[in-house]
Amino acid sequence: MLEPRPRKLLDQVRDAIRVKHYSYSTEKTYVYWIRRFIPFHNKRHPNEMGTTEVTQFLTHLAVTEHVASTTPYL
């Protein structure tokens, strides 16, 4: 018998956000930024990344794209 496939990353994120009773707009914002983060690092899985990659992404957003730290999403 085959074991069920693990849920996809963004589904896991949505589940975690809903368990914490965050608003739907917060959920959309988290998913939006995760969808931008993964391709920025050549589609590596976030489990393979850490502080360095997060810092690189945030620096890119601030320096190259001029995104303010208070911006929820575009």
C-alpha positions, 0 to 999 in steps of 0.5 A: 500500500502506498503512503499518502504524499506529504502536503505541498509547502504552501498548503502546509503554510496555509494550514499553520496560519489557519491554526493560529487564526491569522486573517485571510489577508495575512495568509495571502501576504505570507504565501505571496512572499514565499512564492517570490522567495523560492524562485529568487533562490532558483527554486530551492526548497526552503528546508535547504535554506537558512538565515543567509538566503533570507538576508540575501532576499531581503537585501535584494528587495530593499536595494534592488526593488526599493521595497520598504520594510513595512510593505505587506505585498505589492 
